[in-house]
Amino acid sequence: MEKIFRPSPKSFKNTFCVFRQVLPDRIAGMPVQYDSQSGSKYYYTKEGMYRLSNHWGRLANSKWRLEQMEPETESKFKIGFASWDEFYPDNAEEELYYLDANYEKGTVNYQHRNNPNYDKKAILRTSFATAKRIKQIRNLFELTSWAKYFDYDDIDELRKEIIEELIFTNKTLEEIKREIQ
């Protein structure tokens, strides 16, 4: 009989991870190895972790995000998978995060510097500074009132120009707006 793989619970403290949504058949027949007080269920394999949950984001002392399937599934409970090498260290002091914008969807997310896709072009920031920039970028995507002070032909091009500066420089939003006007 094969021994059940079980990592140390401490190995998840202060981590950042992006899980990819998978279908329920991936965990069919697998035993639940940890059942949290908040209702999340955890399944461990030698390759990584499956998590069944209805809440993602900040979890106690970790930041775990779910990249959902397209089209999105209707269930509130989603199953995510992450391999063990996708859990990265997290803390409030170090500049660990960079921003990644999707202009087609009008979204922005933060990624960890240890992510193999990081090209070292986007500026690294602390958690707090990253959260501040995310809020600014989301406002640029969602609102249009800010654009009335600019002379522009295409708001999407203007939006992209400002967002790129927020991602790839340390200039403040006010400095960027002044330079563009």
C-alpha positions as CSV (number, residue, x, y, z in Angstrom):
1,M,0.0,0.0,0.0
2,E,1.3,3.4,-1.0
3,K,2.0,5.9,1.9
4,I,-0.1,9.0,1.8
5,F,1.9,12.1,1.0
6,R,1.4,14.9,3.6
7,P,3.5,18.1,3.7
8,S,4.1,20.0,6.9
9,P,1.4,22.5,7.6
10,K,4.1,25.1,8.3
11,S,5.2,24.9,4.6
12,F,2.2,27.0,3.5
13,K,2.7,29.9,6.0
14,N,3.5,33.2,4.4
15,T,3.2,32.0,0.8
16,F,1.9,33.4,-2.5
17,C,0.5,31.0,-5.0
18,V,-1.6,31.0,-8.2
19,F,-3.8,27.9,-8.5
20,R,-5.3,26.9,-11.9
21,Q,-8.9,25.8,-11.8
22,V,-9.5,22.1,-12.7
23,L,-12.6,20.0,-13.0
24,P,-13.9,17.8,-10.2
25,D,-12.9,14.6,-11.9
26,R,-9.2,15.4,-11.0
27,I,-9.9,14.8,-7.3
28,A,-12.6,12.0,-7.7
29,G,-11.8,9.2,-5.3
30,M,-8.9,11.1,-3.5
31,P,-9.1,11.3,0.3
32,V,-9.5,14.7,1.9
33,Q,-6.3,15.2,3.8
34,Y,-7.1,18.5,5.5
35,D,-10.5,20.1,6.1
36,S,-10.3,23.7,7.3
37,Q,-12.7,25.4,9.7
38,S,-13.7,27.7,6.9
39,G,-14.9,24.8,4.7
40,S,-11.9,24.4,2.3
41,K,-10.7,20.9,1.6
42,Y,-7.2,20.0,0.7
43,Y,-5.8,17.1,-1.3
44,Y,-2.1,16.5,-1.5
45,T,-0.1,14.6,-4.1
46,K,3.6,14.3,-4.7
47,E,3.2,16.8,-7.6
48,G,1.2,19.4,-5.7
49,M,-1.9,20.5,-3.9
50,Y,-5.6,20.5,-4.9
51,R,-7.8,22.9,-3.0
52,L,-11.6,22.9,-3.0
53,S,-12.9,26.2,-1.8
54,N,-15.5,29.0,-2.2
55,H,-13.0,31.7,-1.2
56,W,-9.6,32.7,-2.6
57,G,-7.3,35.6,-2.1
58,R,-5.9,36.5,1.3
59,L,-6.0,33.4,3.6
60,A,-4.7,34.0,7.1
61,N,-1.0,34.6,6.4
62,S,-0.9,33.7,2.7
63,K,-2.1,35.0,-0.7
64,W,-3.6,32.3,-2.8
65,R,-5.3,33.2,-6.1
66,L,-7.3,31.1,-8.4
67,E,-7.1,31.5,-12.2
68,Q,-10.5,30.4,-13.3
69,M,-11.4,28.4,-16.4
70,E,-13.0,30.1,-19.3
71,P,-15.9,30.0,-19.6
72,E,-16.3,30.1,-15.8
73,T,-18.0,27.3,-14.0
74,E,-21.2,28.0,-12.2
75,S,-20.4,26.4,-8.9
76,K,-19.4,28.7,-6.0
77,F,-16.9,26.0,-4.9
78,K,-13.9,25.8,-7.2
79,I,-11.1,23.3,-7.4
80,G,-7.6,24.7,-7.9
81,F,-4.3,22.9,-8.4
82,A,-0.7,24.2,-7.8
83,S,2.5,22.3,-8.0
84,W,4.8,22.5,-5.0
85,D,7.3,24.7,-6.8
86,E,4.6,27.4,-7.4
87,F,4.4,28.3,-3.7
88,Y,6.6,31.4,-3.3
89,P,7.6,33.2,-0.1
90,D,5.6,36.2,1.0
91,N,6.2,39.1,3.5
92,A,5.3,42.7,3.8
93,E,8.9,44.1,3.7
94,E,10.5,42.8,0.5
95,E,9.7,44.0,-3.0
96,L,8.3,40.7,-4.2
97,Y,5.5,41.6,-6.6
98,Y,5.0,43.0,-10.0
99,L,1.9,43.9,-12.0
100,D,0.5,42.3,-15.0
101,A,-2.3,44.0,-17.0
102,N,-4.7,42.4,-19.5
103,Y,-5.9,45.2,-21.7
104,E,-8.5,43.0,-23.6
105,K,-10.2,42.0,-20.3
106,G,-9.5,45.3,-18.5
107,T,-7.9,43.5,-15.5
108,V,-4.8,43.8,-13.5
109,N,-3.2,41.2,-11.2
110,Y,0.0,40.9,-9.2
111,Q,2.6,38.2,-9.7
112,H,5.5,37.1,-7.7
113,R,9.1,37.8,-8.8
114,N,9.9,34.1,-8.6
115,N,7.3,33.4,-11.3
116,P,9.3,31.9,-14.3
117,N,7.4,34.3,-16.6
118,Y,8.8,37.4,-14.9
119,D,10.9,39.2,-17.6
120,K,12.4,41.7,-15.1
121,K,10.9,44.7,-16.9
122,A,8.0,45.5,-14.5
123,I,9.0,47.2,-11.3
124,L,9.0,45.1,-8.2
125,R,7.1,46.5,-5.2
126,T,6.1,45.6,-1.6
127,S,2.6,44.2,-1.0
128,F,1.4,47.6,0.2
129,A,2.7,49.5,-2.8
130,T,1.4,46.8,-5.2
131,A,-2.1,47.0,-3.7
132,K,-2.0,50.8,-4.1
133,R,-1.1,50.5,-7.8
134,I,-3.7,47.8,-8.4
135,K,-6.4,50.2,-7.1
136,Q,-5.2,53.0,-9.4
137,I,-5.1,50.7,-12.4
138,R,-8.5,49.3,-11.7
139,N,-9.9,52.8,-11.5
140,L,-8.4,53.6,-14.9
141,F,-9.9,50.5,-16.4
142,E,-13.4,51.0,-14.8
143,L,-13.9,54.7,-14.8
144,T,-13.7,57.4,-17.6
145,S,-14.2,60.6,-15.6
146,W,-10.4,60.9,-15.1
147,A,-10.0,61.3,-18.9
148,K,-11.9,64.6,-19.3
149,Y,-8.7,66.5,-18.5
150,F,-6.8,65.0,-21.4
151,D,-6.8,65.7,-25.2
152,Y,-7.0,62.3,-26.7
153,D,-8.4,60.4,-29.7
154,D,-8.7,57.0,-28.2
155,I,-9.3,56.5,-24.5
156,D,-8.1,52.9,-24.6
157,E,-4.7,54.1,-25.9
158,L,-4.5,56.8,-23.3
159,R,-5.5,54.3,-20.6
160,K,-2.8,51.8,-21.8
161,E,-0.1,54.6,-21.8
162,I,-0.8,55.5,-18.2
163,I,-1.1,52.0,-17.0
164,E,2.2,51.0,-18.7
165,E,3.9,53.8,-16.8
166,L,2.4,52.6,-13.5
167,I,3.7,49.1,-14.2
168,F,7.1,49.9,-15.6
169,T,8.2,53.0,-13.7
170,N,8.2,54.4,-10.1
171,K,6.5,57.6,-11.2
172,T,3.4,58.5,-9.3
173,L,0.0,58.6,-11.0
174,E,0.1,62.4,-10.7
175,E,3.5,62.7,-12.3
176,I,2.4,60.5,-15.2
177,K,-0.8,62.5,-15.8
178,R,1.2,65.8,-15.8
179,E,3.7,64.4,-18.3
180,I,1.0,63.2,-20.7
181,Q,-1.1,66.4,-20.5
